[in-house]
Amino acid sequence: MLREGQVRIPSGCAIVGALSRKGERFSGEAMMKAIATMHERSNGLGGGFAGYGIYPGYKDYYALHVFYDSTEAKEACEAFLNRHFDIVDLSKMPVRKIPEIIGEPLIWRYFVLPLPSKLADSQLDEKEFVLRCVNRVNTSIEGAYIFSSGKNMGVFKAVGYPEDVGRFYRLEEYAGYSWTAHGRYPTNTPGWWGGAHPFAVLDTSVVHNGEISSYDANRRFIEMFGYKCTLQTDTEVITYIVDYLVRKQGLSLEEMASVIAAPFWSDIDAMPEGERQTLTYLRSIYSSLLVTGPFSILLGFEGGMMALNDRLKLRSMVVGEKDDRTYFASEECAIRAIEPNLDRLWSPKGGQPVIVRVEGETTCP
């Protein structure tokens, strides 16, 4: 008899998202309940959550969530952080010891701001300075991994089923205006704490269901701009592509989506002239960032969320609405588990992003 983990489920992995367009904060417990309905889409090798608006008392500080393999790694990382940041608070990550989650590393949390002198000497903007420091830690300090580095948001992930990961991190004690969740079923890459979803760069986080067949081409291009793909999973590269196109290149979310899930040339040729010229330009200049293979992703960012399928829609995705809440999931049952009486339910078309934002938000991409 084949055991769990020995059967390849091509459509495996589960994703869920929820956002309050009024910016009202709600408990992470709802996301634990939603993702648990898709238990069979995971195999216990990774689960995680990202919450936005969860640190209102430290909303102006970067929240660094860090895995350590040893006390030596922790000491080395903290020495680096003290040289580059003002650390206004630090503590062990509050967790609940449960038998389903084993082998956990040391997990610490820091609220920081760049030291003004270091930031001035770097001649970088604040976000680029923080990202480069995060990359320095992750690539040069063995046994230390900063897996979340945004403001007023945080990623929580581990090896385990997602509902167990949520209980481990005590997510019922957090409240945010936006949440994403992921249950992993790795098919080509190992299951380990750093490789669980979400993946995050500053305020941007990504959860993904599918496989990226263009990974090598995407990775070679994005690593020319200072990014390093070291986490042994193809999803990592999507997060870097989004950061590069939106934060560094200044593309809108719609334009970014038309790069990574670009329309076919035959469809572009049939478009009105203005749209045809724009999409021809984007597809030509960023041709190496076209993401091929089956995928559905949820992108979290400050003040909003975006859902996107590959252009052939080879992975499932449904969207629901109720009052000011918008929900996304791999399966309708996950949405119904937390909101059985929806005002609207639909399935987005392949390659067409669904973008929702908090009302009045002006800092969104």
N, C-alpha and C positions, 0 to 999 in steps of 0.2 A: 504494500500500500504506500502510495506517495504521501509524504508528510508536508506540513505547512512549510512554505519556502522552497519546495522542490517542484512546484507547479507554476508555470509562467502564465500569468493572466494579462494579456496584452492591454486590456482596457483598465488595468488596476490603477490605484491611487485615487484618493478622494479629496475634493476641495470644497470649501464652504466659505461664504463671505456674507457680512451683514453691515449695513451702514444706516445711521439716522441722518436724514437730510436736514433736520433741525439742529443737529449737533448734540442731541441728548445722549448722555452716557448710559450704557446698560452693561450688565454683568457678563463676564466671560463664561459664566455657567451655561448660558444659552448656546454658545458655540460648542461646548463640550457635548451637550445633548444632541445637537444637529449632526456633528461629525460621527457620533456613536452609532447613528442609524446606518452608516455605510461601513460598518466594521469589517465586512468581508472584502472590501476593496483594498484593505491594508493587510500586511502580514507581520506586523509588530516590529519592523526594522526601522521605523522612524515616524514621528508625529510632531506637530508643532502648531503654534498660534502666533499671530501678530496683533497687537492691540494699539489703537491710536487714541490719544487723549487720556491715557492711563496714569500720567504723572503730573497732574495739574499743579501740585506744590513745587515742582521742579521744571515747569514747562519751558523755561528759557535755557536749560542746561542740556547738554548731550548726555544721554543715558547709555553707558557702556555696559553691556552684559558680556561676561567673560567666562570661558571654560579654561581651567588649569589642570594639567596632568600631575603637577607636583607643587610643593611649596617653593621649590627653587624657581620654577617658572613664574609663580605669583610674585615673588620678590623681584625678579628681573623685570617683569611687566610693570609693577608699581613704581620701580625706580625710573623707568622710561616715562610713565605717565606723569610723575612728579616733576620731571625735567621739562615737560611740554604743556602741562595743564594745571589749572587751579582745581583741585579736587574738593568740592564743597560737601560731599557726603560719600561714604562707602560702607558696604555691608555685605555679608553673605546673602545670597539670594534666598528668600524664604521658600522653603520646600517642605513637602510632607512625605516622609519616608513610607513607601508602599512596596509590597513584594513584587509588583509587576514591573517596577523600574529598578534595574540593577546596573552596577558598574558606573555610577555617575561620577563625573570628575568634580573637582572643586568648582563651585559656581559663585561668582562675585558680581556685584553691581556697583558702578561708580557714576556719580553725577559730576560733570566736568565742564569747564570752559577753557579755551586756549589761553595760555599766558600771553598778555599783550606784547611783551618784548619778543617772544618767540614768533608770534603771528606776524609782527612787523618785519622781523628779520627774514621771514620766509618769502615775503612779497606775494603771498597767495591770499585768495579770499578764504573766509573762515571755514566753509564747508570743504574746500579742497585741502586745506591744512589738516582738518580732522581726518579726512579719508586717507591721506598719505600717512598719517600717524598710525591709523588702524592697520593699514597695509604693512607698515614697518613691523608692528607687533606680530602680525599673522605670518609674516614670511621670515622673520629673523630671530624671534624668541621661541625656541623649541618648547612645545608643551603649553603654549598660550594661544588662545584663539578668541578674538573679539567678534562675537556673532551678532551684535546689535549695537547701533551707534547713532540713532536718531534722537530728535528732540520730542519729548512728550509722547513717546511710543516705545514699544519694546517687543522683541521676539523671544519666545519661550519654546525650546525644542529639545528633543531627546530621542533615544532609541526606545521604542515601545509603541503600543497602540495610542492613537491621539487622545482618546478619552482618559486613558491612564496618565498620559503626559500632562493633561490639564489638571488632573487631581494632584499630581506630583508638584506642580508649580502653584497650586492653590489659586487657580484663576477665578474662582468664585469670589475672591476678595478684591478683584480688580474690576474697574468699570471704564469703558471707552465708548467713543461715538462710532467706532469702526473696528471690525474684527475680521481676520481671515484665519482659516484652519486648514490643516493638511494631514491626511493619512497616507503613508508611503507604502508602495509595493515596488521596491527596486528590482529592476530586471537586468541591468547591465553594470550596475555599480554597487559598491558595498554599503551595508547599513551601519552607520556610525553616528555619533552625536553631532559632529560638525556637518555631516552630509544630510541631516534631516532638514525639511522645509519648515518655515520660510527661510529664504535667503534675503539678506538685507544689505543695502548700501545707504548709509545715512538714513533719511526718512523713507526711502523706497524699499518695499518688500515684495517678494514674489513667491507664490505657491503655484505648482505646475503639475498637471497630469499629462503624461505622454512621453515621447522620446524625441530627441533632437538629432536627426540624421546629419544635419549640417554643422554639428558641434565643432569639428576640427577647423573648418573654414571660418566659422564665427570666432573661435578662440584665437586663431592666428591673427585675425584682424584686430580684435579688441585688445590683445596684449601689446600691440604697438603703441597703445596710448596709456601705458602704465598699469593696467589691470593684470592680475595674476590669478589664473584658474588653478587652484590647488586643492579643491575640496572633493575631487573624485566623483563628480556628478555633473551631468549636462545642464541642469537647471541653473547652476551658478552663472553661466555665461549670459543667460537672458537678463539677469539682474544688472550685470555690467553694461550690456547693450542699452538697456533703458536709461541708466544713469548717464552714459555717454551721449546718447541722442537728445535727451531732454535737458539735463543739467548743463552739459558741456557744449552741445551744438545748438541748444535753444529751440528744438523742435517742439511743437505741440504734441499732446498725447495722440491726437488723431493722425498727425504726420508720422509719429513714431510707429503707430500701429500699421500704417501703410508701408513702412519699411520692413518690419519683421514678418508681417503677413501680407506681403505685397500682392495686389491683383495680378492676374495673368496678363501678359502683353496683349492678348487678343481682346481682353476686357478694357484695358487702358486705351487701345486704339479706337474703341467705339465710344469713348467719353467725349463730352464737350471740350472745346479747345483749351480753355484755361485749366480745367482739371487734368486734362491729358498732359499738358506741359509740366504741371507740378509733379504728377506721379511719375512721369518719365524721368524727370530730374532726380527725384528721390530714389527711384529704383536703380538708376544708373550710378549715382555717386556713392550710394550705400549698398551696392550689390552684394558685398560680402557679409552683410548683416541680415539678409533674408534668412529666416528660420524655417527650415523644412522639416517635415516629419509631422506626425500627429501630436497636437498639443491643445490644451486649454489652460489658460493662466488667469490668475487673479493678481492684479497689481495694486498694492496699497500705497498711498502717499498721503502727505499732510493735507487733510481736508477732503479726501475723496478716495475713490476706488474705480478700477477699470477691469472689465472682463474681456477676454479675447480668445477666440478659437483660431486654429490654423485655417487657411483659406478653403480647404475641402471639408472642414468640420468633421474630422476623424475622431474627435473626442467629445463626449457629451457635456452640455452646459445648459442649465435652465436659469431663468431670472424671474423673481416674483416681487410684487409690491403690495404693501399694506400700509395705509396712512403715510407716515413720513419715512417708513423703513423700506429699503431695497435689499433683497436677498439674492445670493448667487449660490449655485451648488451643482455638483456633478449629477445628482439625482433629485427629483422633485420631493422624495420622501424626507430628505434632510431639511428642506424648507418647511414642509408641513409639520415636522416634529416640533417646531418652535412657533409657527404661525399657520394654523390649519385653515383659516378663513382669509384667503388672499383676495385683494381687489383685482389683481392682474397676474397672469403667468404666461411666459413665452420662452421660446428657444431662439437665441440670437443666430444670425446667419454666419457662415464661415468668413473669417477675415474682417468682420465689421465690429468694431469695439463698442461696448456699452460702458459709458462713463457716467458716474454719479458723483455729485459734490455736495458738501455741506452748504446750505443756503447762506449766501453772503460771504462765502469764503473767497478771499482775494489772493491767497498765496499758492493756489493750486497751479500745476503746470498748464 
